[in-house]
């Protein structure tokens, strides 16, 4: 189990000094689904990007903490007591990912020439290697620096079977995850998102999370642009992340419709860079019916 904690988080655009987040307080536990809703410009996507470490934003106050239990990574990694809480603001994006933070993009990139299989295996091996480096002791770290010739993480270069997880083993993992998500195995041989429909790209984001098994997955408007069939497919994948892997989900969305299929444990409304109101699933239904003005009036006394 892991817990992501945002405490009094303030952030601004790195170039321009435009303040976006004005003191966000939020906690997401493994195995929970949280919906973060709010109008355009309220700070939802900025929150997601700050958690992941996007360089376009600068944190000016507050903390983003990840609390781990000693068995978070099974028998592979022994977590000492002084390593159970990490300030993500001190870490690079790849280090945050290795500790179990995943960001699902609203607009996934298309990469010609790199198959999904190669991309996903490379990402998994990079995560494993980075995590081992974070938790190794100082003596092991000094020895590793002497032997290190640089980590090659290009899926188009280097030995075909390089990495902790070899090609044959990864094929088994990929097949298992795709069956779990009820995805067509032909996806795996296509170039990453190249020629994919919007729904296929979003399904691929969920597959990446299934392969990487994050403690907390931040899904930034993964429901945008989906027809009803793809919405159901993506929703089933999100539910599988929670039910099969125990992943905590922070689902950022404008609309209540995905919450008909992915029932949240908690719903939060963001206004003007802050969490203005929190509640259960009934809060999302009320927002669908009445919009956001009533929240502003309820909290601030003005619409």
C-alpha positions as CSV (number, residue, x, y, z in Angstrom):
1,X,0.0,0.0,0.0
2,X,1.1,3.5,-0.7
3,X,-0.3,7.0,-0.1
4,X,0.2,10.1,-2.2
5,X,-0.2,13.3,-0.2
6,X,-0.4,16.8,-1.6
7,X,-0.1,19.4,1.2
8,X,-0.7,23.2,0.7
9,X,0.6,22.8,-2.9
10,X,1.2,26.1,-4.7
11,X,2.6,26.2,-8.2
12,X,3.1,28.6,-11.0
13,X,4.1,28.6,-14.7
14,X,7.9,28.3,-14.7
15,X,8.3,31.1,-17.3
16,X,5.8,33.8,-16.7
17,X,5.1,33.7,-12.9
18,X,1.4,32.9,-13.5
19,X,0.1,31.3,-10.3
20,X,-2.1,28.2,-11.0
21,X,-2.3,26.2,-7.8
22,X,-3.2,28.1,-4.6
23,X,-2.9,25.5,-1.9
24,X,-4.0,22.1,-2.9
25,X,-4.6,19.5,-0.2
26,X,-5.3,15.9,-1.4
27,X,-4.6,12.3,-0.4
28,X,-4.9,9.3,-2.6
29,X,-4.4,5.8,-1.2
30,X,-3.6,2.6,-3.1
31,X,-6.9,0.8,-4.0
32,X,-9.0,4.0,-4.0
33,X,-10.5,5.9,-6.9
34,X,-10.6,9.7,-6.6
35,X,-12.3,11.9,-9.2
36,X,-11.0,15.4,-9.6
37,X,-13.5,17.6,-11.3
38,X,-13.7,21.3,-12.1
39,X,-14.2,23.8,-14.9
40,X,-11.5,24.7,-17.5
41,X,-8.6,26.6,-16.1
42,X,-9.2,25.5,-12.5
43,X,-5.8,23.7,-12.2
44,X,-6.7,20.0,-12.6
45,X,-4.2,19.2,-15.4
46,X,-1.6,21.4,-13.7
47,X,-2.0,19.3,-10.5
48,X,-1.4,16.1,-12.5
49,X,1.7,17.5,-14.2
50,X,3.2,18.8,-11.0
51,X,2.8,15.4,-9.4
52,X,4.7,13.9,-12.3
53,X,7.4,16.6,-12.4
54,X,6.6,18.5,-15.5
55,X,9.3,21.2,-16.0
56,X,6.8,23.8,-17.2
57,X,5.6,24.3,-13.6
58,X,7.5,25.5,-10.6
59,X,6.3,24.6,-7.1
60,X,6.5,27.7,-4.9
61,X,5.1,26.3,-1.6
62,X,3.9,23.0,-0.2
63,X,4.8,19.3,-0.5
64,X,4.1,16.3,-2.6
65,X,4.9,13.2,-0.5
66,X,4.7,9.5,-1.3
67,X,4.4,7.2,1.7
68,X,5.4,3.6,1.1
69,X,5.0,0.5,3.3
70,X,8.0,-1.8,3.8
71,X,6.5,-4.5,1.4
72,X,5.4,-2.1,-1.4
73,X,7.7,-3.7,-4.0
74,X,7.5,-7.3,-2.7
75,X,10.6,-9.2,-2.0
76,X,12.6,-7.5,-4.7
77,X,13.2,-4.3,-2.7
78,X,13.8,-4.0,1.0
79,X,12.5,-0.6,2.2
80,X,14.2,0.7,5.3
81,X,12.2,2.8,7.7
82,X,13.9,6.0,6.6
83,X,13.0,5.3,3.0
84,X,9.2,5.0,3.5
85,X,8.4,8.7,2.8
86,X,9.7,10.5,-0.3
87,X,9.3,14.1,-1.2
88,X,8.6,13.9,-4.9
89,X,9.6,17.5,-5.4
90,X,13.2,16.4,-4.8
91,X,13.1,13.8,-7.5
92,X,13.3,13.7,-11.3
93,X,10.2,12.5,-13.2
94,X,11.9,9.1,-14.0
95,X,12.6,8.6,-10.2
96,X,9.0,9.4,-9.4
97,X,7.9,6.9,-11.9
98,X,10.2,4.2,-10.4
99,X,8.6,4.7,-7.0
100,X,5.1,4.1,-8.4
101,X,3.7,7.3,-9.9
102,X,2.1,7.1,-13.3
103,X,0.7,9.9,-15.5
104,X,-1.8,9.0,-18.3
105,X,-1.7,11.7,-20.9
106,X,-4.7,13.5,-22.3
107,X,-3.0,13.6,-25.7
108,X,-0.6,10.7,-26.0
109,X,2.3,11.1,-28.5
110,X,2.6,9.1,-31.6
111,X,6.1,7.5,-32.2
112,X,6.7,5.9,-35.6
113,X,9.3,3.1,-35.8
114,X,8.9,2.0,-32.1
115,X,6.6,-0.9,-31.5
116,X,4.4,-1.0,-28.4
117,X,6.1,-4.2,-27.3
118,X,9.6,-2.6,-27.4
119,X,8.4,0.6,-25.8
120,X,6.6,-1.1,-22.9
121,X,9.5,-3.6,-22.2
122,X,12.0,-0.7,-22.3
123,X,9.8,1.3,-19.9
124,X,9.5,-1.6,-17.5
125,X,13.2,-2.3,-17.4
126,X,14.0,1.3,-17.0
127,X,11.6,1.5,-14.0
128,X,13.1,-1.6,-12.4
129,X,16.7,-0.3,-12.8
130,X,15.9,3.2,-11.6
131,X,14.1,1.8,-8.5
132,X,17.0,-0.5,-7.6
133,X,19.4,2.5,-7.8
134,X,17.1,4.6,-5.5
135,X,17.1,1.9,-2.8
136,X,20.6,0.5,-3.0
137,X,23.0,1.3,-0.2
138,X,25.9,3.7,-0.5
139,X,28.5,0.9,-0.9
140,X,26.5,-0.7,-3.8
141,X,26.0,2.7,-5.3
142,X,29.8,3.5,-5.4
143,X,30.5,0.1,-7.0
144,X,27.7,0.7,-9.6
145,X,29.2,4.0,-10.5
146,X,32.6,2.5,-11.2
147,X,31.1,-0.2,-13.5
148,X,28.4,2.0,-15.1
149,X,28.8,2.7,-18.8
150,X,25.6,4.6,-19.1
151,X,22.0,3.2,-19.2
152,X,20.8,2.7,-22.8
153,X,17.1,3.1,-22.8
154,X,16.4,3.4,-26.5
155,X,14.1,0.6,-27.7
156,X,15.8,0.8,-31.1
157,X,19.4,0.2,-29.9
158,X,21.3,-2.3,-27.9
159,X,21.0,-6.1,-27.5
160,X,17.5,-7.4,-28.1
161,X,17.3,-9.1,-24.8
162,X,19.0,-6.4,-22.7
163,X,17.4,-5.6,-19.3
164,X,16.0,-7.3,-16.2
165,X,13.0,-8.5,-18.0
166,X,13.9,-10.4,-21.2
167,X,11.9,-10.7,-24.4
168,X,10.4,-14.1,-23.7
169,X,9.4,-13.2,-20.1
170,X,7.9,-9.9,-21.2
171,X,5.8,-11.5,-23.9
172,X,4.1,-13.5,-21.1
173,X,3.6,-10.4,-19.0
174,X,2.2,-8.5,-22.0
175,X,-0.2,-11.3,-23.0
176,X,-1.5,-11.6,-19.4
177,X,-2.1,-7.8,-19.1
178,X,-3.8,-7.6,-22.5
179,X,-6.1,-10.5,-21.6
180,X,-6.8,-8.8,-18.3
181,X,-7.8,-5.6,-20.2
182,X,-9.5,-7.5,-23.0
183,X,-7.3,-5.9,-25.6
184,X,-6.5,-7.3,-29.1
185,X,-3.0,-8.8,-29.1
186,X,-2.4,-7.2,-32.5
187,X,-2.0,-3.9,-30.8
188,X,1.4,-5.0,-29.4
189,X,3.0,-5.1,-32.9
190,X,1.9,-1.7,-34.0
191,X,4.0,1.4,-33.7
192,X,3.3,3.4,-30.5
193,X,0.0,5.2,-31.0
194,X,0.8,5.7,-34.7
195,X,-2.5,5.6,-36.6
196,X,-4.4,4.8,-33.4
197,X,-7.9,6.2,-32.9
198,X,-8.4,8.4,-29.8
199,X,-10.0,5.5,-28.0
200,X,-7.1,3.1,-28.9
201,X,-4.6,5.7,-27.6
202,X,-6.5,5.9,-24.3
203,X,-6.6,2.1,-24.0
204,X,-2.9,2.0,-24.6
205,X,-2.4,4.4,-21.7
206,X,-4.3,2.0,-19.4
207,X,-2.1,-0.9,-20.8
208,X,1.0,1.0,-19.9
209,X,-0.2,1.4,-16.4
210,X,-1.1,-2.3,-16.2
211,X,2.5,-3.2,-17.3
212,X,4.2,-0.7,-15.0
213,X,1.9,-1.5,-12.0
214,X,2.1,1.9,-10.3
215,X,1.0,2.6,-6.8
216,X,-0.9,5.7,-7.9
217,X,-2.0,6.4,-11.5
218,X,-3.0,10.0,-12.4
219,X,-5.3,9.8,-15.5
220,X,-5.7,13.3,-17.1
221,X,-9.0,13.4,-18.9
222,X,-8.6,9.9,-20.3
223,X,-12.3,10.0,-21.2
224,X,-12.1,13.0,-23.5
225,X,-13.1,12.3,-27.1
226,X,-14.3,8.7,-26.4
227,X,-17.5,7.2,-27.9
228,X,-19.6,5.1,-25.6
229,X,-18.0,1.8,-26.6
230,X,-14.5,3.0,-26.0
231,X,-15.5,4.7,-22.8
232,X,-16.7,1.4,-21.5
233,X,-13.5,-0.4,-22.6
234,X,-11.3,2.2,-21.0
235,X,-13.4,2.2,-17.8
236,X,-13.1,-1.6,-17.5
237,X,-9.4,-1.2,-17.8
238,X,-9.3,1.4,-15.0
239,X,-11.4,-0.8,-12.8
240,X,-9.0,-3.7,-13.4
241,X,-6.0,-1.5,-12.3
242,X,-7.7,-1.0,-9.0
243,X,-9.3,-4.4,-8.5
244,X,-6.4,-6.6,-9.9
245,X,-3.4,-4.5,-9.0
246,X,-4.5,-2.4,-6.1
247,X,-3.5,0.8,-7.9
248,X,-4.8,4.1,-6.5
249,X,-6.5,6.2,-9.2
250,X,-6.7,10.0,-9.5
251,X,-9.2,10.4,-12.3
252,X,-9.3,13.9,-13.7
253,X,-12.4,14.6,-15.7
254,X,-14.9,17.3,-16.7
255,X,-17.9,15.0,-17.0
256,X,-19.8,12.6,-14.8
257,X,-20.3,10.0,-17.5
258,X,-17.1,8.0,-17.0
259,X,-18.0,7.8,-13.3
260,X,-21.1,5.8,-14.3
261,X,-18.5,3.0,-15.1
262,X,-15.7,3.9,-12.8
263,X,-17.4,4.5,-9.5
264,X,-15.2,6.8,-7.3
265,X,-14.7,6.5,-3.6
266,X,-14.2,10.2,-3.4
267,X,-15.0,13.2,-5.6
268,X,-13.2,16.5,-5.4
269,X,-14.2,19.8,-7.0
270,X,-11.3,22.2,-7.9
271,X,-11.9,25.9,-8.3
272,X,-9.3,28.6,-8.7
273,X,-6.4,26.3,-7.9
274,X,-7.8,24.8,-4.8
275,X,-9.9,21.8,-3.7
276,X,-13.2,23.7,-2.9
277,X,-15.4,20.7,-2.0
278,X,-15.1,17.0,-1.5
279,X,-17.7,14.2,-1.2
280,X,-18.8,10.9,-2.5
281,X,-20.2,9.8,-5.9
282,X,-23.4,11.8,-5.2
283,X,-21.3,15.0,-5.6
284,X,-20.5,14.1,-9.2
285,X,-24.2,13.6,-9.9
286,X,-25.1,16.9,-8.5
287,X,-22.4,18.6,-10.6
288,X,-23.8,17.0,-13.7
289,X,-27.2,18.3,-12.8
290,X,-26.3,21.8,-11.6
291,X,-22.9,22.6,-12.9
292,X,-20.1,24.4,-10.9
293,X,-21.7,27.7,-10.0
294,X,-23.5,26.3,-7.0
295,X,-20.2,25.1,-5.6
296,X,-18.7,28.6,-6.0
297,X,-21.7,30.1,-4.3
298,X,-21.7,27.6,-1.5
299,X,-18.0,28.0,-0.8
300,X,-17.4,31.6,-1.6
301,X,-20.9,33.1,-1.3
302,X,-20.8,34.2,-4.9
303,X,-21.3,32.7,-8.3
